[in-house]
Amino acid sequence: MQSTMMNVPLTTAAILRHGSSVHGSATVRTLQPDGSVKVASFAEIGRRSAQLANALRGCGITGDERVATFMWNNQEHVEAYCAVPSMGAVLHTLNLRLASDQLVYIGNHAEDRVVILDGSLVPLLAPVLPHITSVHTVVVTGGGGPHPAAP
């Protein structure tokens, strides 16, 4: 009997492949702090997500290891949302509005190995990172510019 049920799992990787190939010209728009709009096609998002997944594998992320994000809602965050689950790792966000001790607790409880961090948020997370003992790599995105060193 024919059914409308899919015969393959509906995974993030499958959604990304389908979106990149069938809807590749659809766009993702990110409003920048200066008021400009950054536009990328979904095909480009797919390519950049694959690059990020490859870079994370190069950092030793395998299987169900945890990757945290500390980012704004933007194109780079969408890329992380596509890349990390597609490679089989676990993605979770660290909430920008939490207190430092809460971020430390969450990061240590999750045993985060990598944090993907928006460059403009370095001053918020830099004092916290030394206390998240499982993090071995920080990936900084965007053009946040130079920031003072953490105390």
HELIX and SHEET records of a PDB file:
HELIX    1   1 THR A   12  VAL A   22  1                                  11    
HELIX    2   2 PHE A   42  GLY A   58  1                                  17    
HELIX    3   3 GLN A   75  SER A   86  1                                  12    
HELIX    4   4 SER A  100  ALA A  110  1                                  11    
HELIX    5   5 GLY A  119  LEU A  121  5                                   3    
HELIX    6   6 VAL A  122  LEU A  125  1                                   4    
HELIX    7   7 LEU A  129  HIS A  131  5                                   3    
SHEET    1   A 2 THR A  27  LEU A  31  0                                        
SHEET    2   A 2 VAL A  37  SER A  41 -1                                        
SHEET    1   B 4 VAL A  90  THR A  93  0                                        
SHEET    2   B 4 ARG A  66  PHE A  70  1                                        
SHEET    3   B 4 ASP A 112  ASP A 118  1                                        
SHEET    4   B 4 THR A 137  THR A 141  1                                        
END                                                                             
